[in-house]
Amino acid sequence: MRMDSRRRPPKSSRTTSSNDGVPLHLHHKQLAPLVDNRSPPPIPKASDALPLPLYLTNAIFFTLFFSVAYYLLHRWRDKIRNSTPLHVVTFPEIAAIVSLMASFIYLLGFFGIDFVQSFITRPSHDAWDLEDTTNPSYLINEDHRLVTCPPSANTPPIPKLPNPEPIITPLASVEDEEIVKSVIEGTLPSYSLESKLGDCKRAAVIRREALQRITRRSLEGLPIEGFDYDSVLGQCCEMPVGYVQIPVGIAGPLLLNGMEYMVPMATTEGCLVASTNRGCKAMYASGGATSVLLADGMTRAPIVRFETVKRASELKLFLEDPDNFDTLSIVFNRSSRFARLQGIKCCMAGKNLYMRFKCSTGDAMGMNMVSKGVQNVLDFLQSDFHDMEVIGISGNFCSDKKPAAVNWIEGRGKSVVCEAIIKEEIVKKVLKTSVASLVELNMLKNLAGSAVAGALGGFNAHASNIVSAIFIATGQDPAQNIESSHCITMMEAVNNDKDLHVSVSMPSIEVGTVGGGTQLASQSACLNLLGVKGASKESPGLNSRLLASIVAGSVLAGELSLMAAIAQGQLVKSHMKYNRSSKDISKAASS
């Protein structure tokens, strides 16, 4: 017989025993051989309930299932041939049906046995994790049973997973500390701090501290000092806890329509400002660019519904009738001294009518202005069209902050075309490429390539890059970059194929110089740099139209430079030089 090699704890006169005769003072290191060689009790399995081995049981039920199914199919086929009712069954058929159902139930359970097993084994494993035999509070007695005993005084503490401590920053007063606790407990809503305290800066500090304590995540690095929080209250941002810093670079001078502009660009993308600056240099050396404003009108398209298509068409004809335009204009223009209705374009979808109102908005971008005018007209129409149901003030036929063919074709905001002729020597000296290479690349990339991609308004190299950077710097709505970046770039060899004619057509540049983020100090300074800060005193809308032209001119410069870099094969090289950080990220992360 094989001898049991497991050791038993030695007996000692100094040993104090429990009721089970287990030594209580024995150190856990002395029990290591006992613990290491002892196997935990077997884990119960679902298959233990079966009278036969699992593989044999599976084989029996698989055979039974397919055999009975084959038998029943043959019997039912014979009944159909003999015109015997299927519900008339014999005793063997009843037995076969019962066997089929039983085998099916078993097989269904068999395929889910792992799922069932997971519920059985999980608590078993958890128990072993809790009753770990390496824990000095558990010993094995002479009967090889696991029993508990009090821990030794020398027992080392069990390490726990780190739990981040709450971030606590000293506040200015005890009252602020109490307010922070109220925000954390939920008795004081965070959004009401400004109205309760009457101090926007103090509200931001308290909200920030409450956020750090709730999330246990530090906001160190997100600045809070040096910002006028009163300037964003009720117009730019709710519940502020700081502000994000974005560097602003300058590209230029941009020579546009005989005037020079230094263009501010807020971006975190390396190469963008440098590339746009090179384009401005090439344009300046060739005599500058010229821009033309084709249209200026913001749109809003409510959706209304009628009981019948006929009634919807009656309203459509009424709105598009020139005889009714003057009346509608008077009603619309009441909303603002700058709002002037330009036209209404209607589209039907069944008994639903979409009405696209277009109006001038002065130097404001004008979304709120046009919405108020539309509401006035809807209220007016209710008197003659009682059965008109207003579904929404915006029905996406506007279309705002989404790529849409209606903006690409009809325009929205400012529609601008900008052109320049770049001399051959400038193409070679500044852009480091040739006219023929640029023309070919533009045709294959911006035109054919975009068509292959199914682009909507994206027949350009990177108009969105420049538009976004100028929008952020000047306080525009960054989300309107979507339709404002609609652009088609054209390049053509002129003057006996020596010089390059380049142009950008942008039908929906949505900008303003008053309202929204344009009133913030940093953004206002960038507008002032361009000479378009605030409303024009000479002519309403002049500043916003000039800003749209500057955006188009800057896009032209950016398109020219990037296309040259791609044609020259320098795109990757320039990005590796200017768009790669030399900072040791691992050290920065650990600090």
C-alpha positions in Angstrom: 0.0 0.0 0.0 1.3 3.5 -0.9 2.2 5.5 2.2 0.6 8.9 2.7 3.4 11.4 2.3 1.5 14.3 3.9 3.0 15.6 7.1 1.0 16.1 10.3 1.6 19.0 12.7 4.0 18.0 15.5 2.6 17.7 19.0 3.9 19.9 21.8 3.2 20.4 25.4 2.9 24.1 24.8 0.2 23.6 22.2 -3.3 24.8 23.0 -6.0 22.8 21.2 -9.4 23.6 20.1 -12.3 21.3 20.4 -11.2 19.6 17.2 -7.7 19.1 18.5 -6.2 21.7 16.2 -3.1 23.6 17.2 -3.9 27.3 17.2 -0.5 28.9 17.5 1.1 27.1 14.5 2.5 29.6 12.0 1.3 29.4 8.5 4.8 28.8 7.1 5.0 25.6 9.1 1.8 24.4 7.4 3.0 25.1 3.8 3.7 21.4 3.0 0.3 20.5 4.4 -1.5 23.2 2.5 0.4 22.8 -0.8 -0.1 19.1 -1.0 -3.7 19.1 -0.1 -6.2 19.3 -2.9 -9.5 21.2 -2.5 -12.7 19.2 -2.4 -14.0 18.2 -5.9 -16.2 20.8 -7.6 -19.7 19.5 -8.3 -20.7 19.3 -12.0 -24.1 19.2 -13.6 -23.1 15.9 -15.3 -22.7 14.2 -11.9 -26.5 13.8 -11.8 -26.5 11.5 -14.8 -26.6 7.7 -14.1 -24.3 7.0 -17.1 -21.1 8.8 -18.3 -21.8 12.0 -20.1 -20.4 10.8 -23.5 -22.6 7.6 -23.4 -25.7 9.5 -22.4 -25.2 12.0 -25.2 -24.8 9.2 -27.7 -28.0 7.5 -26.6 -30.1 10.7 -26.8 -28.6 11.7 -30.2 -29.4 8.3 -31.6 -32.9 8.3 -30.1 -33.7 11.8 -31.4 -32.8 11.2 -35.1 -34.2 7.6 -35.1 -37.6 8.7 -33.8 -37.7 11.7 -36.1 -36.9 9.5 -39.1 -39.7 7.0 -38.0 -42.3 9.7 -37.5 -41.5 11.4 -40.9 -42.0 8.0 -42.6 -45.3 7.4 -40.8 -46.7 10.8 -41.6 -45.6 10.4 -45.3 -47.5 7.1 -45.4 -50.6 8.7 -43.9 -50.6 11.4 -46.4 -50.3 8.9 -49.3 -53.2 6.9 -47.8 -55.3 9.9 -47.0 -55.2 9.0 -43.3 -55.8 11.9 -40.9 -52.6 12.9 -39.2 -54.2 13.3 -35.8 -55.1 9.6 -35.7 -52.1 8.1 -34.0 -51.2 4.6 -32.8 -49.5 3.7 -29.5 -46.1 3.3 -31.1 -46.5 6.8 -32.7 -47.4 8.2 -29.3 -44.3 6.6 -27.7 -42.2 8.0 -30.6 -43.5 11.5 -30.1 -42.8 11.3 -26.3 -39.3 10.1 -27.0 -38.7 12.9 -29.6 -39.8 15.5 -27.1 -37.7 14.0 -24.3 -34.6 13.7 -26.4 -35.1 17.3 -27.7 -35.3 18.6 -24.1 -32.2 16.8 -23.1 -30.2 17.9 -26.1 -31.4 21.5 -25.5 -30.1 21.3 -22.0 -26.9 19.6 -23.1 -26.0 22.5 -25.4 -26.5 24.9 -22.6 -24.7 22.8 -20.0 -21.7 25.1 -20.0 -24.0 27.9 -19.2 -25.5 26.0 -16.3 -22.1 24.8 -15.2 -20.9 28.4 -15.0 -23.5 29.2 -12.3 -22.5 26.1 -10.3 -18.8 26.5 -10.5 -18.6 30.3 -10.0 -19.8 30.2 -6.3 -17.6 27.2 -5.7 -14.5 29.0 -6.9 -15.4 32.1 -5.0 -15.6 30.1 -1.8 -12.1 28.7 -2.4 -10.9 32.2 -3.0 -12.3 33.2 0.4 -11.1 30.1 2.2 -7.6 30.1 0.9 -5.4 27.5 2.6 -2.5 29.9 2.5 -4.3 32.1 4.9 -2.9 31.5 8.4 -6.5 31.5 9.8 -7.2 28.1 8.2 -5.5 24.8 9.2 -5.8 21.1 8.5 -6.4 18.9 11.4 -5.4 15.2 11.9 -8.5 14.1 10.0 -7.4 16.2 7.1 -10.3 18.6 7.5 -10.1 22.3 6.9 -10.9 24.2 10.1 -10.7 27.9 11.2 -8.5 29.3 13.9 -7.8 32.8 15.1 -5.2 34.7 13.2 -1.7 35.1 14.7 -0.6 38.4 16.0 2.3 38.3 13.5 0.0 37.7 10.5 1.0 40.1 7.7 -1.8 42.3 6.3 -3.4 41.2 3.1 -2.8 43.8 0.4 -5.9 45.3 -1.3 -6.3 46.8 -4.7 -5.6 50.6 -4.7 -8.7 52.8 -4.5 -8.0 56.4 -5.4 -8.6 58.8 -2.6 -11.0 61.7 -3.2 -9.4 64.8 -4.6 -9.8 67.6 -2.0 -8.6 71.1 -2.7 -8.7 73.7 0.1 -11.5 76.2 -0.6 -11.7 79.9 0.2 -14.2 79.6 3.1 -16.1 77.2 5.3 -19.3 78.3 3.5 -17.9 77.1 0.1 -17.0 73.8 1.7 -20.6 73.4 2.9 -21.9 74.2 -0.6 -19.5 71.6 -2.2 -20.9 69.0 0.2 -24.5 70.0 -0.7 -23.7 69.6 -4.4 -22.1 66.1 -3.8 -25.1 65.0 -1.7 -27.5 66.2 -4.4 -29.4 68.7 -2.2 -28.1 71.6 -4.4 -28.2 71.2 -8.2 -24.9 72.1 -9.8 -26.6 74.1 -12.6 -28.1 76.5 -10.0 -24.8 77.6 -8.5 -24.6 80.8 -10.6 -28.1 82.0 -9.6 -27.7 81.1 -6.0 -24.2 82.6 -5.4 -24.4 85.5 -7.8 -20.7 84.9 -8.7 -19.9 83.0 -11.8 -16.2 82.5 -11.0 -17.0 81.2 -7.5 -19.7 78.9 -8.9 -17.2 77.4 -11.4 -14.6 76.8 -8.6 -17.2 75.1 -6.4 -18.6 73.0 -9.2 -15.1 71.9 -10.2 -14.2 70.9 -6.7 -17.4 68.9 -6.3 -16.7 67.1 -9.6 -13.2 66.1 -8.5 -14.5 64.7 -5.3 -17.3 62.8 -6.9 -15.2 61.3 -9.7 -12.0 61.1 -7.7 -10.2 62.4 -10.8 -8.0 65.4 -10.8 -8.7 68.4 -13.2 -5.2 69.8 -12.6 -4.1 71.0 -16.0 -7.5 72.3 -17.0 -7.1 76.0 -16.1 -9.8 77.9 -14.3 -8.1 81.2 -13.5 -7.8 84.0 -16.0 -11.3 83.6 -17.6 -14.3 85.8 -17.5 -17.1 83.4 -16.6 -19.7 86.1 -16.6 -19.2 86.4 -20.3 -20.5 82.9 -21.0 -23.5 82.9 -18.7 -26.7 82.4 -20.6 -25.1 82.5 -24.0 -22.1 80.3 -24.5 -21.7 77.5 -22.0 -23.5 76.0 -19.0 -22.0 74.6 -15.8 -18.4 75.6 -16.6 -15.5 74.1 -14.7 -12.6 75.6 -16.6 -11.6 76.3 -20.2 -9.5 74.5 -22.8 -6.4 76.2 -24.2 -5.9 76.0 -28.0 -2.9 77.7 -29.6 -3.6 80.3 -32.2 -1.3 80.7 -35.1 -1.1 83.4 -37.8 -1.1 82.8 -41.5 -0.4 85.6 -43.9 -0.4 88.2 -45.1 -3.4 87.0 -47.2 -3.7 89.4 -50.1 -7.4 89.4 -51.0 -9.2 92.0 -53.1 -6.2 94.3 -52.8 -6.3 94.2 -48.9 -3.9 92.3 -46.6 -5.2 90.2 -43.8 -3.3 88.3 -41.1 -5.5 85.2 -40.5 -5.8 83.7 -37.0 -6.1 79.9 -36.9 -6.8 78.0 -33.7 -5.6 74.4 -34.1 -3.7 71.6 -32.6 -2.7 70.1 -35.9 1.0 70.7 -36.8 1.7 71.8 -40.4 -1.7 73.4 -40.9 -0.7 77.0 -40.2 2.6 76.6 -41.9 1.0 75.1 -45.0 -1.7 77.8 -45.2 1.0 80.4 -44.7 3.0 79.0 -47.7 -0.2 79.2 -49.8 -0.6 82.8 -48.8 3.0 83.5 -49.8 2.5 82.0 -53.3 -0.7 84.0 -53.8 0.9 87.2 -52.5 3.8 86.9 -54.9 1.4 86.4 -57.8 -0.7 89.4 -57.1 -3.2 88.1 -54.6 -6.6 86.6 -54.9 -10.1 87.9 -55.8 -13.3 86.9 -54.2 -17.0 87.3 -55.2 -20.0 87.1 -52.9 -22.8 85.4 -54.7 -25.5 85.2 -52.0 -26.1 86.0 -48.4 -29.1 84.4 -46.6 -29.6 82.1 -43.6 -32.4 79.5 -43.8 -34.8 77.7 -41.6 -37.3 75.1 -42.7 -40.3 74.2 -40.5 -42.4 71.1 -41.1 -46.2 71.2 -41.0 -48.8 68.5 -41.6 -52.4 68.5 -43.0 -55.1 65.9 -43.2 -54.8 65.6 -47.0 -52.3 66.2 -49.7 -54.7 68.7 -51.3 -54.6 71.0 -48.3 -50.8 70.8 -48.1 -50.5 71.7 -51.8 -52.8 74.7 -51.2 -50.4 76.1 -48.6 -47.5 75.5 -50.9 -49.1 77.4 -53.8 -50.0 80.2 -51.3 -46.4 80.6 -50.1 -44.9 80.5 -53.5 -47.4 83.0 -55.0 -45.5 86.3 -55.7 -48.6 88.2 -54.8 -48.4 87.0 -51.2 -44.7 87.6 -50.7 -45.0 91.2 -49.5 -47.5 90.3 -46.8 -45.4 87.4 -45.6 -42.3 89.7 -45.6 -44.0 92.2 -43.4 -44.9 89.5 -40.9 -41.5 87.9 -41.0 -39.5 91.1 -40.7 -41.1 92.1 -37.5 -38.8 89.7 -35.7 -35.7 92.0 -36.1 -34.6 95.2 -37.7 -31.9 93.3 -39.6 -34.0 90.3 -40.7 -35.2 90.7 -44.3 -37.1 87.8 -45.9 -35.6 86.9 -49.3 -37.7 83.9 -50.4 -39.6 80.7 -49.5 -39.0 77.4 -51.2 -41.4 74.5 -50.5 -41.2 70.8 -50.8 -43.8 68.2 -50.1 -43.5 64.6 -48.8 -47.1 63.2 -48.9 -49.3 65.4 -46.8 -46.2 66.9 -45.0 -45.0 70.3 -46.2 -41.4 71.6 -45.7 -41.0 75.4 -46.1 -37.5 76.7 -46.5 -37.4 80.4 -45.5 -34.3 82.4 -46.5 -33.5 85.8 -45.1 -30.6 88.3 -44.6 -29.4 88.6 -41.0 -27.0 91.5 -40.9 -23.7 90.8 -39.2 -25.1 87.9 -37.1 -24.9 84.3 -38.3 -28.7 84.5 -37.8 -30.1 81.2 -36.8 -32.1 82.7 -33.9 -33.2 85.6 -36.0 -34.6 83.5 -38.8 -36.3 81.2 -36.4 -38.2 84.1 -34.8 -39.3 85.3 -38.2 -40.5 81.8 -39.1 -42.5 81.5 -35.9 -44.2 84.8 -36.8 -45.2 83.5 -40.2 -46.5 80.2 -38.8 -48.7 82.1 -36.3 -50.0 84.2 -39.1 -50.8 81.2 -41.3 -52.8 79.6 -38.6 -55.6 82.1 -39.1 -56.2 80.9 -42.7 -55.1 77.3 -42.4 -56.8 76.2 -39.2 -56.1 72.5 -40.0 -52.3 73.1 -40.2 -50.4 71.1 -37.6 -46.9 72.5 -36.8 -44.7 69.4 -36.3 -41.5 71.3 -35.7 -39.7 74.7 -36.2 -37.0 72.8 -38.0 -37.7 69.9 -40.4 -34.0 69.4 -41.6 -34.8 71.0 -45.0 -32.7 74.0 -43.7 -30.3 72.1 -43.4 -28.2 72.9 -40.3 -25.0 71.1 -39.2 -25.5 68.2 -41.6 -24.2 67.5 -45.1 -27.1 68.2 -47.4 -27.5 68.6 -51.2 -29.9 71.5 -50.6 -27.0 73.6 -49.1 -24.6 72.5 -51.8 -27.0 73.5 -54.6 -29.1 76.4 -53.1 -26.5 77.7 -50.7 -26.9 78.7 -47.0 -25.3 81.6 -45.3 -22.7 83.2 -47.5 -21.9 81.8 -51.0 -18.4 82.8 -52.0 -16.1 82.1 -55.0 -12.4 82.9 -54.7 -9.8 82.7 -57.4 -6.1 83.4 -58.0 -3.6 83.0 -60.9 -0.2 81.7 -59.7 2.7 82.4 -62.0 4.8 79.5 -63.3 8.0 80.7 -61.5 6.1 80.9 -58.2 4.7 77.4 -58.6 8.3 76.1 -59.1 10.0 78.3 -56.5 7.5 78.5 -53.7 5.4 75.4 -54.2 8.2 73.3 -55.5 6.1 71.6 -58.2 4.8 72.2 -61.7 1.5 73.5 -63.1 0.9 70.3 -65.0 1.3 68.2 -61.9 -1.1 70.3 -59.9 -3.8 70.2 -62.6 -3.5 66.5 -63.1 -3.6 65.8 -59.3 -6.6 68.1 -58.8 -8.6 66.3 -61.5 -7.8 62.8 -60.3 -8.0 63.5 -56.5 -10.4 66.4 -55.9 -12.8 65.7 -58.8 -12.6 62.1 -59.9 -11.5 60.7 -56.5 -14.3 62.5 -54.6 -16.8 61.3 -57.2 -15.7 57.7 -56.7 -16.1 58.2 -52.9 -19.6 59.6 -53.4 -18.7 62.9 -51.8 -21.3 65.5 -51.1 -19.7 69.0 -51.3 -16.3 67.5 -50.6 -14.5 68.1 -53.9 -11.5 69.5 -52.2 -8.3 68.5 -50.4 -8.9 69.8 -46.9 -11.1 72.9 -46.8 -12.5 71.7 -43.5 -9.1 72.1 -41.8 -8.9 75.8 -42.5 -12.6 76.5 -41.9 -12.5 74.8 -38.5 -9.3 76.6 -37.4 -10.7 80.0 -38.3 -14.1 79.2 -36.8 -12.7 78.3 -33.4 -10.4 81.4 -33.4 -13.2 83.8 -34.3 -16.0 82.4 -32.1 -18.1 80.8 -34.8 -20.2 77.6 -34.2 -17.7 74.8 -34.8 -20.5 72.3 -35.7 -21.4 74.5 -38.7 -18.1 73.6 -40.2 -19.9 70.7 -41.8 -21.8 72.7 -44.4 -19.4 75.6 -44.3 -16.7 73.3 -45.6 -18.7 72.4 -48.8 -16.2 73.3 -51.5 -15.1 72.4 -55.0 -11.5 73.2 -55.9 -10.7 73.8 -59.6 -7.3 74.1 -61.2 -6.5 74.9 -64.8 -3.4 75.8 -66.8 -3.7 79.3 -68.4 -1.6 81.7 -70.4 -0.3 79.1 -72.8 -0.2 76.5 -70.1 2.4 78.4 -68.2 0.5 79.7 -65.2 -2.0 78.1 -62.8 -5.6 79.3 -62.3 -7.0 78.0 -59.0 -10.4 78.7 -57.5 -12.6 77.5 -54.7 -16.4 77.7 -54.7 -18.0 77.6 -51.3 -21.8 77.9 -51.3 -22.6 77.8 -47.6 -20.2 79.6 -45.3 -22.1 80.3 -42.1 -20.4 83.1 -40.1 -21.2 86.1 -38.0 -19.3 88.9 -36.2 -21.9 89.5 -33.5 -23.5 87.2 -31.0 -22.5 83.8 -29.6 -18.8 83.2 -29.1 -17.8 86.3 -31.0 -18.3 88.3 -27.8 -15.7 86.4 -25.8 -12.4 88.3 -25.2 -10.1 85.9 -27.1 -12.4 85.4 -30.1 -13.2 89.1 -30.2 -9.5 89.9 -30.4 -9.1 87.6 -33.4 -12.0 89.3 -35.2 -10.4 92.7 -34.4 -7.2 91.5 -36.0 -9.1 90.9 -39.2 -10.9 94.2 -38.9 -14.3 92.7 -38.7 -15.1 92.9 -35.0 -18.8 93.6 -34.1 -21.4 95.0 -36.4 -20.5 97.1 -39.4 -21.4 100.8 -38.9 -21.3 101.5 -42.6 -23.6 98.7 -43.9 -25.4 95.9 -41.9 -23.8 92.6 -42.9 -20.6 94.0 -44.3 -18.3 92.6 -41.6 -19.8 89.1 -41.7 -19.6 89.0 -45.6 -15.9 90.1 -45.4 -15.2 87.4 -42.9 -16.7 84.8 -45.2 -14.5 86.1 -48.0 -11.4 85.8 -45.8 -12.4 82.2 -45.0 -12.7 81.4 -48.7 -9.3 83.1 -49.4 -7.6 81.1 -46.6 -9.1 77.9 -47.9 -7.7 78.7 -51.4 -4.2 79.2 -49.8 -4.5 75.9 -47.9 -5.7 74.0 -51.0 -2.9 75.3 -53.0 -0.2 74.4 -50.5 -1.4 70.9 -49.7 -2.0 70.0 -53.3 1.6 71.1 -54.0 2.9 69.0 -51.1 1.1 65.9 -52.4 2.2 66.5 -56.0 5.8 66.9 -54.7 5.6 63.8 -52.5 6.4 65.8 -49.3 3.2 65.4 -47.3 4.5 62.6 -45.0 7.9 64.2 -44.6 6.5 67.6 -43.6 4.1 66.0 -41.1 6.9 63.9 -39.6 8.8 67.2 -39.1 6.1 69.5 -37.8 3.3 67.2 -36.5 5.3 64.8 -34.3 5.9 65.6 -30.6 9.5 65.3 -29.3 8.2 65.2 -25.7 8.7 61.9 -23.8 5.1 60.8 -23.3 6.0 58.1 -20.8 7.7 60.7 -18.5 4.8 63.1 -19.0 2.3 60.5 -18.1 4.1 59.5 -14.9 4.6 63.0 -13.7 
